Amino acid sequence: KLLLGAAQGVGLLLLSGCEKVFNGLQQNQKFLSLLESAEGANQRLLRLLTGRNKLAQEFSEADISRYFKPNGNPPPVTVDYLMNANSGWPGWKLEIGGLVKQPARFSLEEIQSMPSRTQITRHDCVEGWSAIAKWKGVPLAKIIERVQPAAEAKYVVFYCMDTDDSGNNYYESLDLLDAHHPQTILAYEMNDRDLPIEHGAPLRLRVETQLGYKHAKYIHRIEFVS
């Protein structure tokens, strides 16, 4: 349906220009519903083929890339962020709330004291590049155990400190299936060193079954929602 619609719209594209047409499509609820249904079907097919806990490929230390391009927005430039970064993150806290029985606030030191997982994986960006790195962090499943989501909680939303060109803070979300995946971690180390600022310090999401834009950086709050 999408391809046929594109073919029929070629004349319109030539007359009106791509920007006008695609801006119109963004406001077309029927078109958006079509994309959403395709995304849901694709996700269900993927999980049918791969199974619940299918692991993304892991590599050896010899495979680690010499250069790993920072993805996403530039680092935050707020006074609080810069002061915390220069002093080892003493004032930073990860806040967790929403539909949970035990809301929590964790310092970076408390997160680092939790059971950890180390994995060497490939980051695949929608821009067309890939890189391999070694990550260490706490499995998100361990955090979930601590806060005990309510029965109606279906998704986890990650709120970040970085902003786009319009000044809006970045955020991402996962369903609970991806959140419980063994390779989904909140990483605080990269290649055996503290997570660099350009890669999301002090804490970033690694969800190795998803593309790079899902790997939110500069996380400071997590919320469980319906």
Residue pairs with C-beta under 8 A, 6 or more apart in sequence:
1 34
2 34
2 35
2 38
5 31
9 21
12 21
13 21
25 31
26 32
47 177
50 209
52 177
53 181
53 182
54 209
55 182
55 183
55 208
56 121
56 122
56 183
56 208
56 209
57 121
57 122
58 119
58 120
58 121
59 120
59 121
59 122
59 132
60 120
61 120
61 134
63 120
63 132
64 120
64 132
64 133
64 134
64 191
65 131
65 132
65 133
67 131
68 123
68 131
68 132
68 133
68 190
68 199
69 125
69 129
69 131
70 198
70 199
71 123
71 125
71 127
71 212
71 213
71 215
71 217
72 162
72 170
72 200
72 213
72 217
73 162
73 163
73 164
73 170
73 217
74 162
75 81
75 162
75 197
75 198
75 218
76 82
76 161
76 162
76 163
76 218
78 161
80 91
81 161
81 218
83 91
84 90
84 91
84 92
84 202
85 197
85 201
85 202
89 107
89 108
89 201
89 202
90 107
92 107
92 108
92 202
92 220
93 105
93 106
93 107
93 220
94 105
94 106
94 107
94 108
94 111
94 186
94 203
94 219
94 220
94 221
94 222
95 103
95 104
95 105
95 220
95 221
95 222
96 103
96 104
96 105
96 106
96 143
96 147
96 221
96 222
96 223
96 224
97 103
97 221
97 222
97 223
97 224
98 153
98 157
98 222
98 223
98 224
98 225
99 149
99 150
99 152
99 153
99 224
99 225
99 226
100 147
100 148
100 149
100 150
100 153
100 224
101 147
101 148
101 149
101 150
102 146
102 147
102 148
103 147
104 146
104 147
108 188
108 202
108 203
111 137
111 138
111 186
111 188
111 203
112 138
112 188
114 138
114 142
114 143
115 138
115 139
115 142
116 136
116 137
116 138
116 139
116 185
117 136
117 137
117 138
117 139
117 182
117 183
117 185
118 134
118 135
118 136
119 134
119 135
119 183
119 185
119 206
119 208
120 132
120 133
120 134
120 135
121 132
121 133
121 135
121 183
121 206
121 208
122 130
122 131
122 132
123 130
123 131
123 132
123 133
123 212
123 215
124 130
124 211
124 212
125 211
125 212
125 213
126 211
126 212
126 213
133 190
133 191
134 190
134 191
134 192
135 185
135 187
135 189
135 190
135 206
136 185
136 187
136 188
136 189
136 190
136 192
137 185
137 186
137 187
137 188
137 189
137 203
137 206
138 185
138 186
138 188
139 182
139 184
139 185
140 156
140 179
140 180
140 184
140 185
140 186
140 205
141 179
141 180
141 181
141 182
141 184
143 186
143 222
144 176
144 179
144 180
147 224
149 176
149 224
150 224
152 226
153 176
153 224
153 225
153 226
154 175
154 176
154 225
154 226
155 173
155 174
155 175
155 176
155 224
155 225
155 226
156 173
156 174
156 175
156 176
156 179
156 222
156 223
156 224
156 225
157 171
157 172
157 173
157 222
157 223
157 224
157 225
158 171
158 172
158 173
158 174
158 205
158 216
158 219
158 221
158 222
159 169
159 171
159 219
159 220
159 221
159 222
159 223
160 169
160 170
160 171
160 172
160 216
160 217
160 218
160 219
160 220
161 169
161 218
161 219
161 220
162 169
162 170
162 217
162 218
163 169
163 170
164 170
170 216
170 217
170 218
171 216
172 205
172 213
172 214
172 215
172 216
174 184
174 207
174 210
174 214
178 184
178 207
178 209
178 210
181 207
181 208
181 209
183 206
183 207
183 208
183 209
184 205
184 206
184 207
184 208
184 209
185 205
185 206
186 203
186 204
186 205
186 206
186 219
187 195
187 200
187 203
187 204
187 205
187 206
188 194
188 195
188 201
188 202
188 203
189 195
190 196
190 199
194 201
194 202
195 201
195 202
195 203
195 204
199 217
200 216
200 217
200 218
200 219
201 218
203 218
203 219
203 220
204 215
204 216
204 217
204 218
204 219
205 214
205 215
205 216
205 217
205 219
206 215
207 214
207 215
